[in-house]
Amino acid sequence: MRKRRHRSRAVFGVALTAVLLAVAGCDATGGDSPGPEGTESKARPSASPTPTPAWDSTPESLAAVGDSITRGFDACQVLSDCPEASWATGSDASVDSLAVRLLGAAGAAQRSWNYAVTGARMADLPSQVARAVTHKPELVTVMIGANDACRATAADMTPVADFRADFKDAMATLRDTLPKAQVFVASVPDLKRLWSEGRTNPVGKQVWKLGICPSMLAEPDLLTAAATERRDTVQDRVEAYNDVLHEVCAEDRYCRYDGDAVFDYRFGQTQLSQWDWFHPSVDGQARLAEIAYRIISEEES
């Protein structure tokens, strides 16, 4: 297991509220929800992408599983999925999704499938994978885990042991049908950086009050010892989830982890949705596509 850094203690209407709490970002009642980002988080030891034998850098089909990030939630319009802007399978030319980069626009339309669900947590991944494998994709992309950390309180976060068990279950489901399909696993984004970026935007902070990722984003201007400890606790859990993703992926010869590339990416306000300052914008989705393509297309040394 990689050594985790030591952290200092220093980081409209009723209808809209109901919809945001039920569908967008992380909900305040402990229901499903996701989000990306990444700040002043202290430097995480860099990790290289997990090496795999016989990695095919040019797969001919792709299935994506995960949460609202992969659905393009809030990238195009408020409170809506925008799968055409998805980093993994989208058709928007300004995103230049992974599927388009690997398969071409026509190939992506015919041989890529998006089974991600807004609000999904790791416990939902096995059922998504079970649907995805029916297409027999040569590559499966996984980006999930932000909702497991984004809960009503830090105490409500998914236990690391449960997170590991559900991920292993999902991988077993995949291998039962597709023993040699390749898997790309993206790290969970840096939620503490998201807090640091978004809290400078008055609109973003108002939207966060409606219930987006309260475990990290509640009372964003509060810098008391208790608030700092709460945010550090969430960040520690995100890092623990990424350790699990790395370790479980390393046990599978056809799995490639991103080496913390998504976690380490310094999302700025340009990469955040103008509606919730939490999910990736179209530009943020394009950055995710770049990261994934770089790692997937890298030939083995």
C-alpha positions as CSV (number, residue, x, y, z in Angstrom):
1,M,0.0,0.0,0.0
2,R,1.2,3.5,-0.8
3,K,2.2,5.7,2.1
4,R,-0.4,8.4,2.7
5,R,0.8,11.9,3.4
6,H,0.6,13.4,6.9
7,R,-1.8,16.3,6.9
8,S,-1.7,19.5,8.9
9,R,-4.9,20.9,10.6
10,A,-4.9,24.1,8.8
11,V,-8.8,23.6,4.3
12,F,-34.0,29.1,-5.7
13,G,-36.6,27.9,-4.1
14,V,-38.0,24.9,-2.3
15,A,-38.4,22.9,-5.6
16,L,-34.8,23.5,-6.7
17,T,-33.6,22.4,-3.2
18,A,-35.6,19.2,-3.4
19,V,-34.3,18.4,-6.9
20,L,-30.7,19.2,-6.0
21,L,-30.8,17.1,-2.8
22,A,-32.3,14.2,-4.7
23,V,-30.3,14.3,-8.0
24,A,-27.4,16.6,-8.0
25,G,-24.1,16.4,-6.2
26,C,-23.9,14.7,-2.9
27,D,-27.2,14.8,-1.0
28,A,-27.6,16.0,2.5
29,T,-29.8,13.1,3.5
30,G,-27.3,10.4,2.7
31,G,-28.8,9.5,-0.7
32,D,-26.9,9.0,-3.9
33,S,-24.7,11.7,-5.5
34,P,-21.3,12.5,-7.0
35,G,-18.8,15.2,-7.9
36,P,-15.2,15.9,-9.0
37,E,-12.3,18.1,-7.9
38,G,-9.3,18.8,-6.5
39,T,-6.3,22.1,-3.5
40,E,-4.1,23.0,-1.0
41,S,-4.2,19.3,-0.5
42,K,-0.6,18.4,0.4
43,A,1.4,16.6,-2.2
44,R,0.3,13.0,-2.5
45,P,3.2,10.7,-3.4
46,S,3.1,10.3,-7.2
47,A,2.2,6.9,-8.5
48,S,2.7,5.5,-11.9
49,P,-0.1,3.9,-13.8
50,T,-0.3,0.2,-12.9
51,P,1.6,-1.8,-15.4
52,T,-0.3,-4.6,-17.2
53,P,0.8,-7.4,-19.5
54,A,-0.3,-7.4,-23.1
55,W,-2.1,-4.1,-22.8
56,D,-4.0,-3.2,-26.0
57,S,-3.8,0.6,-26.5
58,T,-6.3,0.4,-29.4
59,P,-9.4,-1.4,-28.1
60,E,-12.3,-1.5,-30.6
61,S,-15.2,-1.1,-28.2
62,L,-15.8,0.6,-24.8
63,A,-18.3,0.6,-22.0
64,A,-18.3,3.2,-19.2
65,V,-19.5,2.7,-15.6
66,G,-19.6,5.1,-12.7
67,D,-21.5,8.1,-11.4
68,S,-22.7,11.6,-12.5
69,I,-19.2,12.7,-13.6
70,T,-19.4,10.0,-16.4
71,R,-23.0,11.0,-17.2
72,G,-21.9,14.7,-17.8
73,F,-24.2,15.9,-15.1
74,D,-24.6,19.7,-15.1
75,A,-22.1,20.1,-17.9
76,C,-24.6,21.4,-20.4
77,Q,-27.6,22.6,-18.5
78,V,-28.8,22.8,-14.9
79,L,-29.9,19.6,-13.1
80,S,-29.5,17.4,-16.1
81,D,-27.3,14.6,-17.3
82,C,-25.5,15.5,-20.5
83,P,-24.0,12.2,-21.8
84,E,-23.0,13.9,-25.1
85,A,-20.4,15.7,-23.0
86,S,-19.2,12.7,-21.1
87,W,-15.4,12.3,-20.9
88,A,-15.8,8.6,-21.6
89,T,-18.4,8.2,-24.3
90,G,-19.6,11.7,-25.3
91,S,-20.1,12.9,-28.9
92,D,-19.4,16.7,-28.2
93,A,-16.5,17.7,-30.4
94,S,-15.2,20.1,-27.8
95,V,-14.8,17.3,-25.3
96,D,-13.2,14.8,-27.7
97,S,-14.2,11.9,-25.5
98,L,-12.1,8.8,-24.9
99,A,-14.4,6.8,-27.1
100,V,-14.0,9.3,-30.0
101,R,-10.3,9.3,-29.6
102,L,-10.0,5.5,-29.6
103,L,-12.8,4.6,-32.0
104,G,-13.4,7.7,-34.1
105,A,-16.8,9.5,-34.1
106,A,-18.6,6.8,-36.1
107,G,-17.1,4.0,-34.1
108,A,-17.9,5.7,-30.8
109,A,-21.6,6.0,-31.8
110,Q,-21.8,2.3,-32.6
111,R,-19.4,0.6,-30.2
112,S,-19.4,2.6,-26.9
113,W,-22.0,2.4,-24.1
114,N,-22.5,4.5,-21.0
115,Y,-24.0,2.7,-18.0
116,A,-23.0,5.2,-15.4
117,V,-25.7,6.5,-13.1
118,T,-25.9,9.9,-11.5
119,G,-25.8,9.4,-7.7
120,A,-24.2,6.0,-7.9
121,R,-21.8,4.7,-5.2
122,M,-19.4,1.8,-5.2
123,A,-22.2,-0.5,-4.0
124,D,-24.0,0.1,-7.3
125,L,-21.0,-0.8,-9.5
126,P,-21.5,-4.6,-9.7
127,S,-25.0,-4.1,-11.2
128,Q,-23.7,-1.5,-13.7
129,V,-20.9,-3.9,-14.7
130,A,-23.4,-6.7,-15.2
131,R,-25.3,-4.6,-17.7
132,A,-22.1,-3.4,-19.4
133,V,-20.7,-6.8,-20.1
134,T,-23.7,-7.8,-22.2
135,H,-22.0,-5.8,-25.1
136,K,-18.7,-7.6,-24.6
137,P,-16.6,-4.4,-24.6
138,E,-12.9,-4.7,-25.1
139,L,-12.4,-1.8,-22.6
140,V,-14.4,-0.9,-19.5
141,T,-13.8,2.5,-17.8
142,V,-14.5,3.0,-14.1
143,M,-14.9,6.3,-12.4
144,I,-16.7,6.1,-9.1
145,G,-16.2,6.9,-5.4
146,A,-16.9,10.6,-4.9
147,N,-20.5,9.8,-3.7
148,D,-19.1,7.4,-1.1
149,A,-17.2,10.3,0.5
150,C,-19.9,12.9,-0.2
151,R,-22.4,12.1,2.5
152,A,-24.5,14.1,4.9
153,T,-21.7,13.8,7.5
154,A,-18.2,12.4,7.6
155,A,-19.6,9.6,9.8
156,D,-21.9,8.5,7.0
157,M,-19.1,7.9,4.5
158,T,-18.8,4.3,3.0
159,P,-16.4,2.3,5.2
160,V,-13.2,1.4,3.3
161,A,-13.8,-2.3,3.8
162,D,-17.2,-2.1,2.2
163,F,-15.8,0.0,-0.6
164,R,-13.1,-2.7,-1.3
165,A,-15.6,-5.6,-1.1
166,D,-17.9,-3.9,-3.6
167,F,-15.1,-3.1,-6.0
168,K,-13.8,-6.6,-5.9
169,D,-17.4,-7.9,-6.5
170,A,-17.7,-5.7,-9.5
171,M,-14.4,-7.0,-10.9
172,A,-15.5,-10.5,-10.3
173,T,-18.7,-9.9,-12.1
174,L,-16.7,-8.6,-15.1
175,R,-14.3,-11.5,-15.1
176,D,-17.1,-14.1,-14.9
177,T,-18.1,-12.9,-18.4
178,L,-15.1,-11.2,-19.9
179,P,-11.9,-12.7,-18.5
180,K,-9.6,-10.7,-20.7
181,A,-11.4,-7.3,-21.2
182,Q,-9.2,-4.4,-20.2
183,V,-10.2,-2.1,-17.4
184,F,-9.2,1.5,-16.9
185,V,-9.8,2.8,-13.3
186,A,-9.8,6.5,-12.6
187,S,-9.0,7.8,-9.2
188,V,-11.5,9.7,-7.1
189,P,-11.1,13.5,-7.6
190,D,-9.6,15.7,-4.9
191,L,-12.7,17.0,-3.1
192,K,-10.6,19.3,-0.9
193,R,-9.4,21.2,-3.9
194,L,-13.0,21.6,-5.1
195,W,-13.8,23.2,-1.7
196,S,-10.9,25.5,-2.0
197,E,-11.7,26.6,-5.6
198,G,-15.5,26.8,-5.2
199,R,-15.6,28.8,-2.0
200,T,-14.2,31.8,-3.8
201,N,-17.4,32.0,-5.9
202,P,-20.5,33.5,-4.1
203,V,-22.9,31.7,-6.4
204,G,-21.2,28.3,-5.9
205,K,-21.4,28.7,-2.1
206,Q,-25.1,29.5,-2.2
207,V,-25.8,26.3,-4.3
208,W,-23.7,24.2,-2.0
209,K,-26.1,25.2,0.8
210,L,-28.8,23.3,-1.0
211,G,-27.0,20.1,0.0
212,I,-24.1,19.3,-2.3
213,C,-21.5,17.1,-0.7
214,P,-22.1,18.5,2.8
215,S,-19.4,16.2,4.4
216,M,-16.8,18.4,2.6
217,L,-18.6,21.6,1.4
218,A,-20.9,22.5,4.3
219,E,-20.1,25.9,5.9
220,P,-17.4,26.5,3.3
221,D,-16.1,29.7,5.0
222,L,-15.8,28.1,8.4
223,L,-12.1,27.6,9.3
224,T,-12.4,26.4,12.9
225,A,-10.4,23.4,14.1
226,A,-13.5,21.2,13.9
227,A,-14.3,22.2,10.3
228,T,-10.8,21.6,9.3
229,E,-10.7,18.2,10.9
230,R,-14.0,17.3,9.2
231,R,-12.6,18.2,5.8
232,D,-9.3,16.4,6.5
233,T,-11.3,13.3,7.5
234,V,-13.2,13.3,4.2
235,Q,-9.9,13.8,2.3
236,D,-8.3,11.0,4.1
237,R,-11.2,8.7,3.1
238,V,-10.9,9.8,-0.5
239,E,-7.2,8.8,-0.4
240,A,-8.1,5.5,1.2
241,Y,-10.5,4.8,-1.5
242,N,-7.8,5.5,-4.1
243,D,-5.5,3.1,-2.3
244,V,-8.2,0.5,-2.7
245,L,-8.7,1.2,-6.4
246,H,-4.9,1.0,-6.9
247,E,-4.5,-2.2,-4.9
248,V,-7.5,-4.2,-6.3
249,C,-6.6,-3.1,-9.9
250,A,-3.0,-4.3,-9.4
251,E,-4.4,-7.8,-8.6
252,D,-5.9,-8.0,-12.1
253,R,-3.5,-8.4,-15.0
254,Y,-5.8,-6.6,-17.5
255,C,-6.5,-3.6,-15.2
256,R,-4.7,-0.2,-15.4
257,Y,-5.1,2.4,-12.6
258,D,-4.5,6.1,-13.5
259,G,-1.8,6.5,-10.9
260,D,-3.8,9.2,-9.1
261,A,-3.9,11.4,-12.2
262,V,-7.5,12.5,-11.7
263,F,-6.9,13.1,-8.0
264,D,-3.8,15.1,-8.8
265,Y,-5.3,17.2,-11.6
266,R,-5.7,20.8,-10.4
267,F,-9.2,21.6,-11.5
268,G,-9.9,25.3,-11.6
269,Q,-13.1,27.3,-12.0
270,T,-13.0,26.9,-15.8
271,Q,-13.3,23.2,-15.3
272,L,-16.3,23.4,-13.0
273,S,-19.9,23.5,-13.9
274,Q,-21.3,27.1,-13.8
275,W,-24.5,25.7,-12.2
276,D,-23.2,23.9,-9.2
277,W,-19.4,24.5,-9.0
278,F,-18.9,20.9,-8.2
279,H,-19.3,18.7,-11.3
280,P,-17.0,19.1,-14.3
281,S,-17.9,21.6,-17.0
282,V,-17.5,20.7,-20.7
283,D,-13.9,21.9,-20.3
284,G,-13.4,19.7,-17.2
285,Q,-14.8,16.7,-19.1
286,A,-12.3,17.4,-21.9
287,R,-9.5,17.3,-19.3
288,L,-10.7,14.0,-18.0
289,A,-10.8,12.6,-21.5
290,E,-7.2,13.7,-22.1
291,I,-6.0,12.0,-18.9
292,A,-7.7,8.7,-19.7
293,Y,-6.5,8.7,-23.3
294,R,-2.9,9.4,-22.3
295,I,-2.9,6.5,-19.9
296,I,-4.8,4.0,-21.9
297,S,-2.9,4.7,-25.1
298,E,0.5,4.4,-23.4
299,E,2.4,1.4,-24.7
300,E,3.9,-1.0,-22.2
301,S,7.6,-0.5,-21.7
